[in-house]
Amino acid sequence: MPLVQALGAVSEWIESAAVPGAIIGGVAASVLGRPRLTQDIDVLVTLNRHAWAPFLAAGREFGFVPRMNDALDFAETSRVLLVLHQPSGIPIDVVFGALPLEDEIVRGARGVEVAGVRLPLPTPESIVVMKAIARRARDIADIEGILEVHDRLDLDWIRTRLNEFAQALGQKELLDEFNSLVVRTRRRAGPDGSVE
């Protein structure tokens, strides 16, 4: 399966380069919540700017090539390195973390075996925070899936992180939207649902 092949190569790439990283996005949401189709892989890494070029060069050994001629220049402005895993044809977005939360997410990642491949995955709480900040319809559905699957989430940790972003961005609704999702999920779980 191309996606599994690409995931294995991503894991080998970051492990071989000794770069702290975690698989995020749709893949992480599918593993930690409700399974869904995804066509690409998002990975969050913490890496100093001067190490981006050597990291990209090291990826060639695992079949990764830039998706654009000026990939490093694009990463300089966007903090996203766009690469392709040539053997599988799967696009990979490598996000270079810069925020304390991103560092915390990567440090909290744990190895989880998926389809015979060991993946560095963040905590479900971390994915919920990232998805709540992104706020697209797909992200909201992913949050609902995680809330349904995990009945012992650290909701206080999630609310604290979302409140920090809400204040920094002037978007009080971030926390309100999350609290509404928790209430809706609890109602669907029934009177004995343990989402709090």
C-alpha positions as MATLAB code, in Angstrom:
seq = 'MPLVQALGAVSEWIESAAVPGAIIGGVAASVLGRPRLTQDIDVLVTLNRHAWAPFLAAGREFGFVPRMNDALDFAETSRVLLVLHQPSGIPIDVVFGALPLEDEIVRGARGVEVAGVRLPLPTPESIVVMKAIARRARDIADIEGILEVHDRLDLDWIRTRLNEFAQALGQKELLDEFNSLVVRTRRRAGPDGSVE';
ca = [
       0.000    0.000    0.000;
       1.595    3.315   -1.095;
       0.600    5.305    2.014;
       2.052    2.703    4.383;
       5.226    2.537    2.295;
       5.597    6.320    2.460;
       4.886    6.380    6.207;
       7.612    3.803    6.797;
      10.045    5.884    4.754;
       9.144    9.078    6.670;
       9.752    7.316    9.984;
      13.103    5.978    8.768;
      14.096    9.418    7.440;
      13.490   11.318   10.676;
      14.930    8.526   12.823;
      18.058    8.201   10.693;
      18.570   11.991   10.748;
      17.984   12.002   14.537;
      15.375   14.732   14.066;
      12.578   15.008   16.635;
       9.317   14.592   14.751;
       5.740   13.367   14.775;
       3.211   12.346   12.156;
       0.286   14.788   12.334;
      -2.678   15.691   10.117;
      -5.087   13.211    8.598;
      -2.946   10.152    9.248;
      -2.669   10.880   12.973;
      -6.371   11.760   13.188;
      -7.252    8.454   11.470;
      -5.098    6.366   13.783;
      -6.123    8.180   16.964;
      -9.766    8.763   16.062;
     -12.123    7.686   13.302;
     -10.381    6.080   10.290;
     -10.665    8.140    7.120;
      -9.020    8.392    3.728;
      -6.087   10.717    3.284;
      -3.952   11.341    0.218;
      -0.857   12.828    1.837;
       1.275   12.819    4.971;
       1.969   15.726    7.315;
       4.950   15.532    9.629;
       5.989   18.055   12.279;
       9.706   18.315   13.044;
      11.769   20.596   15.256;
      14.932   21.542   13.462;
      17.133   24.641   13.337;
      16.985   26.577   10.063;
      20.643   25.823    9.204;
      19.855   22.079    9.281;
      16.970   22.165    6.773;
      19.126   21.665    3.671;
      21.085   18.703    5.103;
      17.802   17.199    6.303;
      16.335   17.483    2.805;
      19.490   15.975    1.296;
      19.300   13.058    3.754;
      15.757   12.381    2.599;
      16.930   11.376   -0.876;
      18.245    8.099    0.548;
      14.638    7.251    1.488;
      13.112    8.360   -1.828;
      12.151   11.945   -0.929;
      12.596   14.712   -3.486;
      11.401   18.351   -3.492;
       8.028   19.006   -5.122;
       9.226   22.380   -6.383;
      12.517   23.881   -7.547;
      12.721   26.421   -4.733;
      11.456   24.137   -1.948;
      13.859   25.524    0.665;
      13.047   29.133   -0.275;
       9.349   28.297    0.065;
      10.045   26.688    3.449;
      11.878   29.837    4.517;
       8.672   31.853    4.223;
       6.069   29.175    5.027;
       7.987   26.824    7.377;
       6.663   23.949    5.232;
       8.935   21.779    3.115;
       7.028   20.200    0.221;
       8.474   16.829   -0.801;
       7.347   13.753   -2.702;
       8.064   10.156   -1.795;
       8.940    9.049   -5.328;
       8.541    5.259   -4.878;
       4.927    5.611   -3.683;
       3.947    8.925   -5.290;
       2.704   10.219   -1.917;
       3.174   13.956   -1.215;
       4.633   14.872    2.177;
       4.376   18.239    3.931;
       7.184   18.646    6.466;
       6.238   21.378    8.930;
       9.193   22.999   10.690;
       7.873   23.743   14.166;
       8.668   27.095   15.729;
       6.196   27.460   18.598;
       6.623   26.126   22.144;
       3.422   24.090   21.628;
       4.922   22.413   18.546;
       8.027   21.505   20.501;
       5.815   20.093   23.265;
       3.837   18.067   20.708;
       6.992   16.528   19.226;
       8.492   15.786   22.653;
       5.267   14.045   23.683;
       5.149   11.793   20.591;
       5.248    8.035   21.148;
       5.904    5.147   18.777;
       2.708    3.398   17.670;
       2.659    0.394   15.346;
       0.314    0.831   12.389;
       0.122   -1.757    9.603;
       3.537   -3.099   10.584;
       5.178    0.343   10.614;
       6.222    2.122   13.820;
       5.063    5.732   13.640;
       5.898    8.615   15.974;
       2.436    9.911   16.864;
       1.492   12.834   19.100;
      -0.991   12.457   21.909;
      -4.681   12.621   20.958;
      -4.871   15.870   22.946;
      -2.183   17.428   20.738;
      -4.044   16.514   17.556;
      -7.247   17.976   18.997;
      -5.491   21.294   19.700;
      -3.949   21.488   16.212;
      -7.269   20.610   14.575;
      -9.208   23.094   16.735;
      -6.853   25.880   15.659;
      -7.179   24.943   11.958;
     -11.021   24.950   12.265;
     -11.899   23.472    8.848;
     -14.907   21.146    8.541;
     -12.590   18.131    8.171;
     -10.704   19.183   11.315;
     -13.927   19.452   13.321;
     -14.938   15.950   12.180;
     -11.494   14.660   13.207;
     -11.887   16.204   16.669;
     -15.289   14.542   17.054;
     -13.745   11.198   16.090;
     -11.000   11.542   18.689;
     -13.485   12.615   21.375;
     -15.624    9.562   20.585;
     -12.707    7.103   20.692;
     -10.878    8.485   23.736;
     -13.010    8.770   26.839;
     -10.147    9.839   29.107;
      -8.693   12.831   27.295;
      -7.019   15.539   29.351;
      -9.602   18.188   28.502;
      -8.032   20.690   30.904;
      -4.743   20.521   28.968;
      -6.605   21.017   25.680;
      -8.602   23.952   27.061;
      -5.487   25.595   28.503;
      -3.651   25.417   25.153;
      -6.694   26.620   23.208;
      -7.194   29.493   25.636;
      -3.574   30.547   25.089;
      -4.115   30.607   21.324;
      -7.505   32.281   21.665;
      -5.936   35.123   23.626;
      -2.904   35.430   21.356;
      -5.043   35.450   18.193;
      -7.964   37.406   19.633;
     -10.261   34.468   18.805;
     -12.271   33.643   21.917;
     -14.432   31.359   19.778;
     -11.660   28.725   19.631;
     -12.422   27.607   23.165;
     -16.183   28.053   22.768;
     -16.200   25.874   19.641;
     -14.255   23.135   21.393;
     -16.558   23.178   24.414;
     -19.565   22.851   22.075;
     -17.956   19.831   20.413;
     -17.425   18.186   23.799;
     -21.086   18.737   24.710;
     -22.309   17.347   21.355;
     -20.060   14.293   21.643;
     -21.199   13.636   25.220;
     -24.842   13.765   24.109;
     -24.170   11.219   21.342;
     -22.338    8.967   23.820;
     -25.461    8.786   26.001;
     -25.974    9.312   29.734;
     -23.085    7.059   30.723;
     -20.595    8.586   28.240;
     -17.430    9.548   30.033;
     -16.290   12.506   27.905;
     -16.186   15.439   30.331;
];
